[in-house]
């Protein structure tokens, strides 16, 4: 695969992530997209003559070459949407970024990934919640994702560094800068125990419109999003709404009804957009993060013989794992979500599979 062509594909004016993924599905690779004739491109759904000409006469390869040099110079990792190493949870989101740039050491496909977001004007109440949350979470060795912004975000990253919990900062700009600049020292400490992640190439400035786009990565990378403090308007509620749209769990800490930076959390809970959380035990229960148990024996051979091939595959995976979230089960079984849902339902009706909180399934 040509990284140069992959970068160039992200730079074509008017071609967003959805259109680019459509092009890839028809052409096979980024390189083949640029080789395609206009007459072929316009036969692809969603590609009109203007877009086809923009692709065929694309003039941003010089910029893509400069980005490639930046990546090599600063040892940046890249994850293209078709790469096996691309964050699997994020790849399942319909609007996942085509290309990610990463500087750090963390596994973006860690077993347990949590996003934590909140207001930029954190109160002492919110800061204390962050301290307690990360301190209690560390036993699970999760990857904690946030946005390196003022307030709750930076507090979360600091606590993760303090407790040696891997943490990722998702940026709304390129990796050639840190915004806000006062968080540069935090960012530098995050790289060896987590990292910095962005969809934006170098020289991209932190424009206001970049941050809502950044929020979809924060929501899409994680099993669940936790809102610590938030007003009724702001990025934290946008992130929570995105997480809900991706069918991910959302949790919110409640606050006093007259506290401005608890109104958003209370609203999420009141409207059933988030589950109430007061301690990590709530998270552990709802996500099925119980202590691992010894593997069960496979069901009796007579039972397995009565199962379909898809049911046997699911039974083997669940028995070996002790229990899996539905997204991970879909990845390991290589089954479409719709087909997997029907298979699991049939197994539940036979009493072979039980459903746990957090969309986790295990053998009965």
N, C-alpha and C positions, 0 to 999 in steps of 0.2 A: 504494500500500500504506500502511496506517495503522500507524505505529510505535507509537502508543499501544496499539492492539489487540495488536500483536506482543508488547509488553512485558507486557501484561495476561495473555496466554496463558501466559507463563512463570510467572506468580504464582498460578495456580489450584491449590489444595491437591489433591494426589493425581494430578495430571496431569504425568507426566514427559516426557522428550524423545521416547520411542518413541510414547507415546499421542498426544502433540501432533502428531507427524509424520503419524500415522494420521488424525487429525482434519483436518489440512491437505489430505491427499490426497483426502479425501471432500468437504470443504467448499470447497476452492479457495484460501482466504485466512484469516488470523486474524480479520478483520472478519466474514466469513461464518460462522465458528465460533460467534461470540457471537449472531449473528442466528438461528441454527438453532433450531427448536423441539425440546423434549424428545423428542417422538415421533419426530423425525427422527434425533436424536443416538443414541438407543438402538438404532437399526438398524445403527450403525457397529460393526464387530467390536471387541471390547475395551471398549466404552463401555456401562456398566450404568446403571441408574436413578440411583444416587447420584452418579456422575460427571456424568451429564447434567444433574442439578439443580444441581450445583456450578458447572457452566459457565454454565447459563442464569441463575442467580441470583448470579453472581460479583460481589463487592463490593469488589474491589481496584483499581478504576479510579482512585480517588483516589491510591493509592500509585503506580500507573503514571504518573499525571500528574506527580507529584513527581519521578519518575525521568526523565521526559521533560525537565523543567525543568533537572535536574542535567546531563543530556546536552548540552543547548543551552548552558548556562552555561559548562561546561568544555570545550566543543568535542570531545566524545567521538564517535568513529565507532561505528556499529553495523553488524553483519552478521547478517542473518536467514537462516535455512537455505535459503530460496528465492532469495536474492540471488545474482546472478552473481559478485559480488565476495567472497562467502563463501569461506574457504579450501577449495580444491577437494579437497585430500588428506583433510582432516578430514570434509568432506561425505560422502565415501565410506565413513565408519565408521558402523556401524549405530546407535551410541549417541551420535552427534555432538550437541553442545549446540544448542538451538533458536535461541538468540540470543547473540551475542558483543559485548562492549564493548571498545573499543580506543582507547588514547591513544598516539599515536606517528606515525612517518613511514614505516615499512617496508611493503613489498609482501608481504602474507601468502601470495601465490601465487608467490613467487620461484622461479626455475628450480631452485635447489639449496637444500634446507632440511634441517638436521641438528639433532637434539635431543641434548643432553649432560646427563647426570644422574649423581648419585653421593651419597655419604654426607655428612651434615651435619658430620661430624668428620673432615675431610680431613687426611691426613698430608702431610708435605713431598713424599713420593713422588707423591701424587695431585695436589698443586698444580703440581709440575713437569710432570706429564703434561698438565695443562690448558694451561700456558704453551706447551708445544711443539705441542700439537694446534692451538690457535688460530693460532699463528704460521705453521704449515705450511698451514692451511686457507685463509688469507686470499687466496691466489692465485686460489682458485675463487670468491671473493666470495659466500659462502653466507649464508643467514639462519640464525642459531644460536638455538635455543630452549632455555630452561631454566626453573627455577621460582623464582628469586630467594630461595632458602633459604640458610641457613648452609652453609658448606663448599664443596663442588664447584660448586654452582649459582652462588653469588656470585663464585667465582673465575673461572668461565667468562665471566660478564657483564663483570667487570673487564678481563679480557684482550681481550675483544671491543672494549670501549671504547678500550683502549690501542692496538689495531691497526686501528681504524676498520672493524670488521666488524659488520654489522647484527645486533642481538640482541634477542630478545623474552623478556620475563619473564611467565610465566603465573601468575596469582594465584589464591589460594583464598579470596578475599574481594572486596569492591567496590573501585572505583577512588577512593573517598573516603579511603582509608588505605593505608599500606604496612606489611606485616608480613614479617619483623621490622622494627621502626621504625629500627634502626641502618642499614638498607639504603636509607633514603630518599635519601641523596646519590647512591648508585649508580643508583637508579630515575630520578632527575631527569636524570642524564647519559644514560640509555638512551633517553629519549623522542625526542630529535632524531636518534638513530642506531639506531632500532629501535622499542621501545615496550613498553607494558604491556597485557596481554590477560586478560580474565576473562569467565566466563559469569554471574558473580554481580552483581546490581544494587548500587548504593550502599547503605550502612548494613549490608550483610552482614558479619558479623564472621568472623574466621578460625577457625571451629570445626574440630575435628579431622577430622570426616567430609568436609569440603570438599576436603581435599588429595588423597585417592584419586580424586575426581571430576576435580580439576585435572590429575592425571597422564594421564588419557585424552586431554586436549587436547595435552599435550606429546608424547605418542606418536603421536597421529593427524595432527598437522600436518606431520610430517617424513617424508622419504624413509627415514631410518634413525635409530636411537637408539644413542648411544654411552654405555656405562656405564664411568666412570673408576675409581671406588672404591666398594665397597658391601659391607656386612655381609650375612649370610644372611637377615636380616629388615630390612625397610624399604621406603621409597617407591621407591627406584631399581629394585629387582627387580619391584615392581608395575608400574612404567612399562615395563620390558623385557617383561614378560608381556603387557601390553596391546599393545605394538608387534607382538609375535609374533601375537597374535590378529587384528590388522589386516593380517597378511601383509606386514609391513614388515621390513626388515633390522635386525638387532640386533648390535652389536659390543661387546666387553668387553676391557679391558686385563687381562692376567694379573698375578698378584702372588705373593709367597712364600706357601707353604701354611700358615705359622703366623701370618700377619698377619690380624688380625680383619677389617680393612676391604678385604681382597682375597678373602675367602671367598665373597662373593656373586658376584663376577666369575668366579672359578675354577669355581663351581658352574654358572653360565650356560654357560661354555665346555664343561665336562665333560658336561653334559646336552644339548649341541647346541642350546641356546636362543640362543646368541650365537656369532658368528664371532670368532676371536681377532684382536686388532689390536695392533700394536706401533709402527706409524708410519702416517702419513697415506697413504702409498703403498698400504697394504693396503686402505684405504677406497676409494681411487681405482680400484683394480683391481676390487674386488667390486661397486662401484656403477657401473662403466663410465664413470668420470669421466676419460676420456682427453682429450688435446688435440683440439679440433675439427679435422676434415679438410675438404678441399674437397668440395662436393656431387658425388655421383656422377651420371652420366647415368642417366636412366630406362631400365629394361630395354627391350630391343628391342620394337618395336610388335607383332611376331608373338607374343612371349610375353605381352604385355599383353592381346592379343585372346583368349587362352585362359583368362584369369582371370575370376572372378566379379566382380560389381560391388563387393562388399565387399572382395575381394582387391585390386582396382584402387585403392580408396580408401585402404587400408592402405599399399599400395606407394607411392602419391603422398606420403602424409604422412611415411613413414619416409625417403623419398629427399630430401624438402625439409628434414627436420630433422637427418639424419645418424644418427639413433638416438633412441629414446624409451623411458622407463619405461612399463610396461604401464598404469598408472593414467592417465598423461597421454595415452597413445595412445587409451584408451577415451574420454577427454573430447573430444579433437580429432575422433575418428571418429564420436562420438555413438552408439557401439555398446554394447550390454550386455556385461558382462564375459564371460558364458558364450558369447555369439555371437562375440566377439572372440577368445576362446581357441581356438575351433574354426577360425576363419579363419587365425589365426597358425600353428596346427598344420599345416593344409593347405599353407600357403606354405613352412613349414620342410621338409615332405616333398618339395616341388618344388625345394628348394635355393635358394629366392628370399630367404628370411629366415634370419638367424642369431640365436641367443640369447646374450646377454652376461651376466656376473654382475650381480646386483642387479635381475633381472627387467627388463632392458633389451633391446630388439630393434632390429635395423638391417637394411638390405638387404644381401644377400650380395655 
